[in-house]
Amino acid sequence: MLRLARLSHSSARQQARKTAILSVNRPIYLKNEVKSGNIVDYIAILLLICMRAPIQQMQWTTANTKQQETHMPRDEIYTQQNAGTGTFEFNEAVVDVFPDMLRRSIPGYEASIRAIRALARQYVQPDSHCYDLGCSLAAATLAMRQGIDVSGCRIIAIDNAPAMVSRCKQIIAADKSDIPVDIVADDVRCTPIDNASMVVMNYTLQFLPIDERQPMIGRIAEGMRPGGVFVLSEKVVDEDPGIEALLIDLHHNFKRRHAYSELEISRKREAIENVLVPESVATHKARMLAAGFQHVGVWLRYFNFVSLVAIR
Ligand SMILES: C[S@@+](CC[C@H](N)C(=O)[O-])C[C@H]1O[C@@H](n2cnc3c(N)ncnc32)[C@H](O)[C@@H]1O
């Protein structure tokens, strides 16, 4: 009896601890719709999460990740013996595991998608266009589709990877909504942008050659309506080499916590090194201001991953 009582006491304690961990890692605001006007709260809470993140490192894997991982094919691309010798590509193999890869590799990714939904609700104007540049599997497109609550809008989702585009079409076809979505197989550097009240580049600009980034941001600004919103999420590099080393270390810890092995981490790093070229936050801000955006700021930073918001 005593042993049973002790056991149930300890399992109750474990349950309480799990609940506490879950509520710290997935605060209520992430589960609820973020209403317009709450962006300042959103920033504050995310900063709080960033500050607390190192303490939570060991807790995350056991309490939270395993449950979510069961729903999506697992990214094991760099576990295979023959993997990791070539450069990273958005091919069929990546498409198959992409949602899992994003979630386990990009700190703050899910928060960026939720914010896109909230910003769509707040900023998308009637009879305007919304763009998802480098849409992959339409996570940001679907977030905009859910957020928009004005009439006459059209979303244009663009990607130049054939495997992404064909899977994206299936995903959009399965999503029931009255808001039309055009999925375009094209290079974002060529796609016309016009009458836009919202443009999203969620972790895509970093794949463009550096000298083509200013013209890209310039074309986005030119194609936007006054008062429109531009969301730019990127991996960044810190100007202080000591902080940069620390942030890389924290990011690798993040990946370890999400069950990537040392081999996977180093192989992916080598494969993506010359494909994804990060820049500093200051460079991104200066570029957006030079392009004609009125207000530019960081709304999310989690280690070396940043999301900026700009108002035209
Ligand atoms: C990291 S993924 C973007 C993730 C996606 N935006 C999301 O929020 O889930 C980058 C995507 O950009 C696409 N891409 C890279 N360069 C591109 C270009 N020049 N034109 C169009 N798409 C591009 C890739 O094919 C890939 O699907």
The ligand as an SDF file (V2000), in Angstrom:
LIG
                    3D

 27 29  0  0  0  0  0  0  0  0999 V2000
   13.7880   27.5280  -46.0000 C   0  0  0  0  0  0  0  0  0  0  0  0
   12.6940   27.3080  -47.2870 S   0  0  0  0  0  0  0  0  0  0  0  0
   11.3850   28.4540  -46.9190 C   0  0  0  0  0  0  0  0  0  0  0  0
   10.4210   27.9880  -45.8880 C   0  0  0  0  0  0  0  0  0  0  0  0
    9.0260   28.5250  -46.0590 C   0  0  0  0  0  0  0  0  0  0  0  0
    9.0140   29.9090  -46.4570 N   0  0  0  0  0  0  0  0  0  0  0  0
    8.2720   28.3410  -44.7720 C   0  0  0  0  0  0  0  0  0  0  0  0
    7.9740   29.3300  -44.0980 O   0  0  0  0  0  0  0  0  0  0  0  0
    7.9590   27.1820  -44.4220 O   0  0  0  0  0  0  0  0  0  0  0  0
   13.3650   28.1460  -48.6710 C   0  0  0  0  0  0  0  0  0  0  0  0
   12.5320   27.9580  -49.9280 C   0  0  0  0  0  0  0  0  0  0  0  0
   12.9110   28.9630  -50.8440 O   0  0  0  0  0  0  0  0  0  0  0  0
   12.9620   28.3930  -52.1240 C   0  0  0  0  0  0  0  0  0  0  0  0
   13.8660   29.2230  -52.9300 N   0  0  0  0  0  0  0  0  0  0  0  0
   15.1880   29.4370  -52.7380 C   0  0  0  0  0  0  0  0  0  0  0  0
   15.6400   30.2990  -53.6670 N   0  0  0  0  0  0  0  0  0  0  0  0
   14.5880   30.6280  -54.4420 C   0  0  0  0  0  0  0  0  0  0  0  0
   14.4230   31.4640  -55.5690 C   0  0  0  0  0  0  0  0  0  0  0  0
   15.4400   32.1510  -56.0980 N   0  0  0  0  0  0  0  0  0  0  0  0
   13.1890   31.5670  -56.1390 N   0  0  0  0  0  0  0  0  0  0  0  0
   12.1490   30.8700  -55.6320 C   0  0  0  0  0  0  0  0  0  0  0  0
   12.2390   30.0700  -54.5570 N   0  0  0  0  0  0  0  0  0  0  0  0
   13.4550   29.9480  -53.9760 C   0  0  0  0  0  0  0  0  0  0  0  0
   13.4460   26.9680  -51.9060 C   0  0  0  0  0  0  0  0  0  0  0  0
   13.0930   26.1300  -52.9750 O   0  0  0  0  0  0  0  0  0  0  0  0
   12.7600   26.6180  -50.6030 C   0  0  0  0  0  0  0  0  0  0  0  0
   11.5310   25.9720  -50.8370 O   0  0  0  0  0  0  0  0  0  0  0  0
  1  2  1  0
  2  3  1  0
  2 10  1  0
  3  4  1  0
  4  5  1  0
  5  6  1  0
  5  7  1  0
  7  8  2  0
  7  9  1  0
 10 11  1  0
 11 12  1  0
 11 26  1  0
 12 13  1  0
 13 14  1  0
 13 24  1  0
 14 15  1  0
 14 23  1  0
 15 16  2  0
 16 17  1  0
 17 18  1  0
 17 23  2  0
 18 19  1  0
 18 20  2  0
 20 21  1  0
 21 22  2  0
 22 23  1  0
 24 25  1  0
 24 26  1  0
 26 27  1  0
M  CHG  2   2   1   9  -1
M  END
$$$$
